[in-house]
Amino acid sequence: MDVIDQIFLYIEVIILVILIIILAWYVHDKYVQRDHQLLVNYPIIGRLRYLLEEAREPFRQYFGDEKFYESKDKLDWVYKASSDLPNYASFSPSQPLPKPKFMLRHATIVLNEDEVDTDFKVTFGERRKKPFIAKSIISRSAMSDGSISPEGTRAFVRGSFMGDFPINSGEGGLTSNFFVTHQNYDRKYMKVVDGTRFQKKMKDLVLKLFNGAMAADAYRKMVFKDDPESETYVFDTRTQIFHRPNWEAPLENFPEDVPEDMPDIILQISSGLYSVRTKDGKFDPERYQKVMRFCRMTEIKIAQGAKQTGGKLVAEKVSPAIAYYRNVEAHKDLFSPNRFPYANTVEELFDFIGQMQELSDKPVGIKIVISDYENIVPFAKEIKKRVEEGNEAFPDFISIDGGSGGSATAPIEMMERIGLNIRDSIYLVNKVLEDYSVRNKVKLVASGKLLTPDDIIVIMSLGADFVQIARGFMMSAGCIRARYCSGTTGHECPVGLATQNKEKRKKYFVHKQAKKVRDYHKNLLKGVRSLLAVMGLKNIKELDKHKIMFLDRNSKVHDNIDSVFGRILDIGKDKEDKYHES
């Protein structure tokens, strides 16, 4: 038998095997399985339906127009800004912004960009002993270490530190990964673990053969062996030592001021009180004081976007490290209560805020979502009452989240039904605080689908002092919007950013993505300055509602923003509601 005959024989055998498999598959689908009705009537070919359905979500973003954000051009802007590429469009937008939309009032005599201030500082808690002076109007919004992978958190922390902008810890609290840039530490408050000379030599060998991430991982395995808490230690490349905060150390051992080699961290505390709780879930004042030695201010999360429930971390994400950070059991679903434990009334919440302000000497604020006047008026009334009494136990800032769900996982039934969008919310809260003459007592922070410089200009014109961005920073850190963040669909985040799957997250490029996080922030501020120049404004503080206009669905332009929102927010008129009876 010559070579050609052998080849044909092999081909015939392969075809026969394939036909046998197809026949067995046909019999199984039609006569054996009873899970899928479709496959009984359409064996084999019916599986195409499930294949295409599986491919629909990850491929959705590559075909067709963007439906969730205003346009795909805005998403492209984020990715280009993160890569520090020129952000210009040729000929026309690929997907123009839909109407209605806000428009910016430009100046006839514009400014050059070098005439616009580079000072974007915002001061929180002027009345506190240690106010927080943020060097930027932009912060990375709340993302918990746990929802985000350890490598992802480290990329955000490094990007924040390099870019000199604040980072919100998320409700997971202050974990070891937030100390990744902290190298000039005192061993009095740090627990350190060192490897042997042999282990270090082996690490260096792996580094020469492969890469730094693999070398550090191999070194960690050699040093800690099977210790389930090994990942709670951060590897210091300078000293070749693993370290983590020693929360058991006395309070006096912790630094009085935030170390200079750490970013500006906003500590978020949720109903689970993670990183500031006792084992039985109560607030731990001493632990809070220790944590605040490394943070600039505190945000109490009363509500978030469409997720008007306690935070939910599925068991797959509750690793031993996350369990250690949050003082809970590993590998069990971690569902926080819906209501913050010290917020049964507005008065109780404000008293608790006052306690935290005294413990930390730093600003404390709240994060809420707005649907109606009753979500903000009671807060404004209580602030006014306490100001008149000389009682300073009230929020230094109020963070407002839009009702679109945030970057986190939220119940789908809430995403379209709960909360106003961020622009309506900020306008309403700003107006109510002004009506009660307490606007100058409280800073307003906005978050919710803010991606690009024009978004920032519009929201600050409507009353915000500061913005927190989640989605944009997620994309800058490598998120491809596959929507597999929760891990409940049988899929994991494909880039290793929002998963605890070690095989995926260990391949995440921490240092490369940190630079992209930094550059996204840098180009946001650059774009804001460009817009201010075109608007003839020298400083971001000159923005107000008179600097924008509104283009409605019928292309009619409105320059009275109060009148616009008077029509949009036709609320507060349900006089039969029990809220109006009090």
C-alpha positions in Angstrom: 0.0 0.0 0.0 1.5 3.3 -1.1 1.5 6.5 0.9 -1.6 8.0 -1.0 -3.6 4.8 -0.3 -2.7 5.1 3.4 -3.8 8.7 3.5 -7.2 7.9 1.9 -7.6 5.0 4.4 -7.0 7.3 7.3 -9.5 9.8 6.0 -12.1 7.1 5.6 -11.5 6.0 9.1 -11.8 9.5 10.5 -15.1 10.1 8.5 -16.5 6.8 9.8 -15.6 7.7 13.4 -17.3 11.1 13.0 -20.4 9.5 11.5 -20.6 7.1 14.4 -20.2 10.0 16.9 -23.0 12.0 15.1 -25.3 8.9 15.1 -24.7 8.3 18.8 -25.2 12.0 19.5 -28.5 11.9 17.5 -29.8 8.9 19.4 -28.8 10.5 22.7 -30.5 13.9 21.9 -33.7 12.3 20.5 -34.3 9.2 22.7 -32.2 9.5 25.9 -31.8 13.1 27.2 -34.9 14.8 28.7 -33.4 18.1 29.7 -34.0 20.1 26.5 -37.3 19.9 24.6 -35.8 21.5 21.5 -33.3 18.7 21.1 -35.9 16.0 21.0 -37.5 17.5 17.9 -34.2 18.8 16.4 -31.4 16.5 17.4 -27.8 17.8 16.9 -28.8 20.9 14.9 -30.8 22.2 17.8 -27.6 22.6 19.7 -26.7 25.5 17.5 -29.3 27.5 19.4 -27.4 27.0 22.6 -24.1 27.6 21.0 -25.2 30.9 19.5 -26.9 32.0 22.7 -23.7 31.3 24.6 -21.7 33.4 22.1 -24.3 36.2 22.0 -23.2 38.1 25.1 -19.4 38.2 24.7 -19.8 39.1 21.0 -22.5 41.6 21.6 -20.1 44.4 22.1 -18.4 43.9 18.7 -21.4 44.1 16.5 -24.2 46.7 16.3 -24.6 50.0 18.1 -24.0 50.5 21.8 -27.3 50.5 23.7 -26.3 50.9 27.3 -24.0 53.9 27.1 -24.7 57.0 25.1 -22.5 55.8 22.2 -19.7 53.4 21.3 -17.6 56.5 20.6 -17.5 57.1 24.4 -16.3 53.6 25.0 -13.6 54.0 22.3 -12.5 57.2 24.0 -11.9 55.4 27.3 -9.8 52.7 25.7 -7.8 55.2 23.7 -7.3 57.5 26.7 -6.1 54.5 28.8 -3.5 53.7 26.1 -2.6 57.4 25.9 -3.4 57.6 22.2 -4.7 60.6 20.3 -8.5 60.8 20.8 -9.8 62.4 17.6 -12.6 61.2 15.3 -12.4 61.5 11.6 -15.3 62.8 9.4 -18.1 62.1 12.0 -18.9 60.1 15.1 -19.6 56.5 14.4 -22.6 56.7 16.7 -23.8 60.3 17.5 -25.2 61.0 20.9 -28.9 60.5 21.1 -31.4 63.2 22.0 -32.3 64.5 24.5 -28.8 65.6 25.6 -27.0 68.4 27.4 -25.0 70.9 25.4 -22.1 73.0 26.6 -22.1 76.8 26.2 -18.9 77.8 24.4 -17.2 81.2 24.4 -16.7 83.3 21.4 -13.3 84.4 22.7 -11.9 81.1 23.9 -8.9 80.4 26.1 -5.7 78.6 25.3 -5.4 75.4 27.3 -2.3 76.8 29.1 -4.5 79.6 30.5 -6.8 77.1 32.3 -5.8 76.2 35.9 -4.2 72.9 36.5 -5.4 73.0 40.1 -8.2 70.5 40.6 -8.1 70.3 44.4 -11.3 69.6 46.4 -11.4 69.9 50.2 -13.5 67.6 52.3 -14.3 68.1 56.0 -13.0 71.6 56.5 -14.3 71.5 60.1 -12.4 68.3 60.9 -9.0 68.2 62.6 -7.6 66.3 59.5 -9.5 67.5 56.5 -8.9 65.7 53.2 -7.6 67.8 50.3 -8.1 65.6 47.2 -5.6 66.6 44.5 -8.1 65.7 41.7 -11.8 66.1 41.1 -11.9 62.4 40.1 -11.6 59.2 42.1 -11.8 55.6 41.2 -15.2 54.6 42.6 -15.9 51.8 45.0 -14.8 48.3 43.9 -14.2 45.7 46.6 -11.1 43.6 46.8 -12.9 40.3 46.5 -15.2 41.3 43.7 -12.0 42.5 42.0 -9.1 40.1 41.9 -6.0 40.8 44.1 -4.0 41.5 41.0 -6.7 43.9 39.8 -6.8 45.8 43.1 -3.0 46.1 43.0 -3.2 47.6 39.5 -5.8 50.1 40.6 -3.8 51.0 43.7 -0.6 51.5 41.7 -2.4 53.5 39.1 -4.0 55.7 41.7 -0.7 56.3 43.4 1.2 57.1 40.2 -1.7 59.3 39.0 -2.1 61.1 42.3 -5.9 60.6 42.5 -8.0 59.0 45.2 -9.3 55.5 45.3 -12.4 54.2 47.0 -11.8 50.9 48.8 -15.3 49.5 48.2 -17.3 47.7 50.9 -14.6 45.0 51.1 -12.6 47.5 53.2 -8.9 48.0 53.5 -7.1 44.8 52.5 -3.4 44.1 52.2 -3.5 44.8 48.4 -3.9 48.5 49.2 -0.4 48.4 50.7 1.3 47.3 47.5 3.1 50.7 47.1 3.9 51.0 50.9 7.5 50.0 51.3 8.8 52.4 54.0 6.9 50.7 56.8 7.7 50.1 60.4 7.6 46.5 61.5 5.8 47.6 64.7 2.5 47.6 62.7 3.5 45.2 59.9 3.8 41.4 60.0 6.7 40.2 57.7 7.7 36.8 56.4 11.0 36.2 54.7 12.2 33.3 52.6 15.5 31.4 52.8 18.5 32.1 50.6 17.7 28.9 48.6 14.1 29.9 48.0 15.3 33.3 46.8 17.8 31.7 44.5 15.0 29.5 43.0 12.8 32.6 42.6 15.6 34.3 40.7 16.0 31.3 38.4 12.3 31.3 37.6 12.5 35.0 36.9 15.3 34.4 34.4 13.4 31.6 32.6 9.9 33.1 32.7 8.6 36.4 34.2 8.2 38.3 37.4 4.7 37.2 38.1 5.5 33.5 37.8 8.7 34.1 39.9 6.7 35.8 42.7 4.1 33.1 42.6 6.6 30.3 42.9 8.4 32.1 45.7 5.1 32.5 47.6 4.4 28.8 47.3 7.8 27.9 48.5 7.7 30.3 51.5 4.1 29.7 52.6 3.5 26.1 51.4 -0.1 25.3 52.1 -0.9 28.3 54.3 -4.5 29.3 53.3 -3.7 32.9 54.3 -0.6 33.2 52.1 -2.4 35.6 49.7 -3.0 38.1 52.5 0.7 39.0 52.3 2.0 41.5 49.7 5.3 40.8 48.1 7.8 43.7 48.4 10.1 43.5 45.4 12.6 45.9 46.9 13.2 43.9 50.1 12.1 40.5 48.8 9.9 40.2 51.9 6.2 39.4 52.2 4.2 41.8 54.5 0.7 42.6 55.7 -0.7 44.9 58.3 -0.7 43.5 61.8 -4.1 44.5 63.0 -3.4 42.9 66.4 -0.6 45.5 67.1 -1.5 48.3 69.6 -3.0 51.4 68.2 0.0 53.5 69.2 2.2 51.4 66.9 0.4 52.7 63.8 1.5 55.9 62.0 -0.2 59.1 63.0 -0.4 60.3 59.4 -1.1 58.4 56.2 2.3 57.2 54.8 3.5 59.2 51.8 4.1 56.0 49.7 0.4 55.1 49.8 -2.4 56.5 47.6 -5.3 58.6 49.0 -7.8 56.0 50.1 -11.5 56.6 50.8 -12.6 53.8 53.1 -16.1 52.5 52.3 -18.1 50.9 55.1 -21.2 48.9 54.2 -23.8 47.1 56.2 -21.4 44.2 56.6 -18.9 46.5 58.4 -16.0 44.7 56.6 -12.5 45.4 57.9 -13.9 47.4 60.9 -15.9 44.6 62.5 -15.6 42.1 65.3 -16.0 38.4 64.6 -19.7 38.6 65.5 -20.3 41.5 63.1 -20.3 44.5 65.5 -18.5 47.8 64.8 -15.0 47.7 66.3 -13.9 51.3 67.2 -10.3 50.4 67.7 -9.9 48.5 64.5 -11.6 51.5 62.7 -9.0 53.8 64.2 -6.2 51.6 63.0 -7.6 51.4 59.5 -8.1 55.1 59.3 -4.4 55.7 59.9 -4.0 54.7 56.2 -7.2 56.3 54.8 -8.2 59.9 54.2 -11.9 59.8 54.8 -14.9 57.4 55.2 -17.9 56.7 53.0 -20.8 54.9 54.6 -22.7 53.0 51.9 -26.4 53.3 52.6 -27.3 52.4 49.0 -25.6 51.8 45.6 -27.1 52.3 42.2 -29.7 49.7 41.4 -28.4 47.4 44.1 -30.7 48.5 46.9 -29.7 45.3 48.8 -26.7 44.4 50.9 -23.5 43.4 49.0 -23.5 39.9 47.6 -20.3 37.9 47.1 -20.9 34.3 46.0 -19.0 31.5 47.7 -16.6 31.0 44.8 -15.2 34.5 45.5 -15.0 34.1 49.2 -11.4 32.8 49.2 -9.5 32.3 52.5 -7.8 35.7 51.9 -11.2 37.4 51.5 -12.5 35.6 54.6 -9.4 36.9 56.5 -10.0 40.5 55.4 -13.7 40.5 56.1 -13.5 38.4 59.3 -16.0 35.8 57.9 -16.0 32.1 56.9 -14.4 31.1 53.6 -16.2 29.4 50.7 -19.6 30.5 51.8 -22.0 33.0 50.2 -21.4 36.4 51.8 -24.7 38.4 51.6 -24.7 41.6 53.7 -27.9 42.9 55.3 -30.0 45.4 53.3 -30.0 48.0 56.0 -27.0 49.6 57.6 -27.0 48.5 61.2 -26.6 52.0 62.7 -29.1 53.7 60.4 -32.5 52.8 61.6 -33.3 56.5 61.6 -31.6 59.6 60.1 -30.8 60.8 63.7 -29.1 57.5 64.6 -27.1 57.5 61.4 -25.9 61.1 62.0 -24.9 60.2 65.6 -22.9 57.2 64.3 -21.2 59.6 61.8 -20.3 61.9 64.6 -18.8 59.0 66.5 -16.6 58.1 63.5 -15.6 61.7 63.0 -14.4 61.8 66.6 -12.6 58.5 66.3 -10.7 59.4 63.1 -10.6 63.2 63.2 -11.3 62.9 59.5 -14.3 63.5 57.1 -17.2 61.0 57.0 -19.9 61.0 54.4 -22.7 58.8 53.1 -23.6 57.2 49.8 -27.3 57.1 48.8 -29.5 56.8 45.7 -32.3 59.2 44.8 -35.8 58.3 43.6 -37.8 61.2 45.1 -37.6 64.1 47.6 -38.1 61.8 50.5 -34.7 60.3 49.8 -32.9 63.6 50.5 -35.2 66.1 52.3 -35.0 64.3 55.7 -31.2 64.5 55.5 -31.3 68.2 54.6 -33.7 68.9 57.4 -31.5 67.1 60.0 -28.3 68.8 58.7 -30.0 72.2 59.0 -31.3 71.4 62.5 -27.8 70.3 63.7 -26.1 73.3 62.1 -28.5 75.6 64.1 -27.8 73.6 67.3 -24.0 73.8 66.7 -23.9 70.0 66.5 -21.3 69.0 63.8 -22.3 65.3 63.7 -23.6 65.3 60.1 -22.1 64.1 56.8 -19.2 66.0 55.4 -20.1 64.8 52.0 -23.0 63.0 50.2 -22.2 60.6 47.4 -25.0 60.2 44.9 -25.1 57.1 42.8 -27.2 56.8 39.6 -29.8 54.2 39.4 -28.1 52.2 36.6 -26.5 49.7 38.8 -22.9 50.7 39.2 -20.1 48.4 37.9 -21.1 45.7 40.4 -23.4 42.8 40.1 -27.0 43.8 40.8 -30.4 42.0 40.6 -31.7 42.5 37.0 -35.2 43.3 38.4 -33.8 46.4 40.1 -31.6 47.7 37.3 -34.3 49.5 35.4 -36.7 50.2 38.3 -34.8 51.8 41.1 -33.2 55.3 41.3 -33.0 58.3 39.1 -30.1 58.8 36.7 -27.2 60.6 38.1 -27.9 64.0 36.4 -31.5 64.2 37.7 -30.3 63.1 41.1 -27.5 65.6 41.4 -29.7 68.5 40.3 -32.4 67.5 42.8 -30.0 67.0 45.8 -28.2 70.3 45.0 -31.5 72.1 44.8 -32.8 70.7 48.1 -29.6 71.4 50.0 -29.7 75.0 48.6 -33.4 75.3 49.6 -32.5 74.4 53.2 -29.4 76.7 53.2 -26.9 73.9 53.9 -25.3 73.4 50.5 -22.1 75.0 51.7 -21.9 72.6 54.6 -21.8 69.5 52.4 -19.7 68.4 49.4 -21.6 66.6 46.6 -20.1 63.5 45.0 -21.5 62.0 41.8 -21.1 58.6 40.2 -23.0 56.7 37.6 -22.1 56.0 33.9 -19.7 58.9 33.8 -17.0 58.0 31.3 -15.6 61.0 29.5 -14.6 64.7 30.1 -17.9 66.0 28.8 -19.8 63.8 31.3 -17.7 65.4 34.1 -18.3 69.0 32.8 -22.1 68.4 32.7 -22.4 66.8 36.1 -20.3 69.4 37.8 -22.4 72.1 36.1 -25.4 70.5 37.7 -23.9 70.8 41.2 -21.3 68.0 41.8 -18.0 69.0 43.5 -16.3 65.7 42.9 -16.9 62.5 40.7 -16.3 58.8 41.3 -15.9 56.6 38.2 -16.2 52.8 38.2 -16.9 51.6 34.7 -14.4 53.8 33.0 -11.6 52.7 35.4 -12.7 49.1 34.9 -12.3 49.5 31.2 -8.9 51.2 31.6 -7.8 48.3 33.7 -8.6 45.8 30.9 -12.3 45.0 31.3 -13.8 44.0 27.9 -17.4 44.2 29.2 -18.1 40.5 28.8 -20.5 40.7 31.8 -19.2 37.7 33.6 -18.2 39.6 36.7 -20.4 37.7 39.2 -19.1 34.3 38.5 -22.6 32.9 38.8 -23.1 32.1 35.1 -20.5 29.3 34.9 -18.1 31.8 33.4 -15.2 33.8 34.9 -13.9 37.3 34.0 -11.8 36.5 30.9 -9.1 39.0 31.6 -8.6 38.1 35.3 -9.8 41.5 36.6 -13.0 40.5 38.3 -12.5 36.9 39.4 -10.8 34.9 42.1 -9.9 32.1 39.7 -6.2 31.7 40.2 -5.5 30.4 36.7 -7.1 33.5 35.1 -6.1 36.2 37.5 -2.4 35.2 37.9 -2.0 36.0 34.2 -3.2 39.6 34.7 -0.7 42.3 33.8 -0.6 44.4 37.0 2.1 46.9 36.1 0.9 47.4 32.5 -2.7 47.9 33.5 -1.7 50.3 36.3 -0.2 52.6 33.7 -3.4 52.5 31.8 -5.4 53.4 34.9 -3.1 56.3 35.5 -3.3 57.5 31.8 -7.1 57.3 31.8 -7.2 59.7 34.7 -4.6 61.9 33.2 -6.5 62.2 29.9 -9.8 62.8 31.7 -8.3 65.9 33.3 -6.7 66.9 30.0 -10.0 66.7 28.3 -11.7 68.7 31.1 -9.2 71.5 30.6 -9.7 71.4 26.9 -13.5 71.9 27.3 -13.0 74.6 30.0 -10.8 76.5 27.5 -13.5 76.3 24.8 -16.1 77.5 27.3 -13.8 80.4 28.3 -13.4 79.3 31.9 -10.2 79.4 33.8 -11.2 77.1 36.7 -13.4 74.1 37.2 -15.1 76.0 40.1 -16.7 78.5 37.5 -19.0 75.8 36.3 -22.7 76.1 37.2 -26.1 75.4 35.6 -25.8 78.6 33.4 -22.9 77.0 31.5 -25.0 74.3 29.9 -28.1 74.0 27.7 -30.6 71.2 27.0 -31.5 69.8 23.6 -34.8 67.9 23.8 -36.2 65.1 21.6 -37.7 67.6 19.2 -34.4 69.5 18.7 -35.7 72.4 20.8 -32.9 74.1 22.7 -33.5 75.2 26.4 -31.2 77.5 28.3 -33.1 77.6 31.5 -32.0 74.5 33.3 -34.4 75.0 36.2 -37.2 75.0 33.8 -35.9 71.9 32.1 -35.7 69.9 35.3 -39.1 71.4 36.4 -40.6 69.4 33.5 -38.3 66.3 33.9 -38.7 66.0 37.6 -42.4 66.3 38.0 -42.3 64.8 41.5 -43.1 65.7 45.0 -46.8 66.1 44.1 -48.2 62.8 45.4 -49.8 64.5 48.4 -51.6 61.3 49.5 -48.2 59.6 50.1 -47.6 59.1 53.8 -44.3 61.0 53.4 -46.2 64.2 52.9 -48.4 63.5 55.9 -45.6 63.9 58.4 
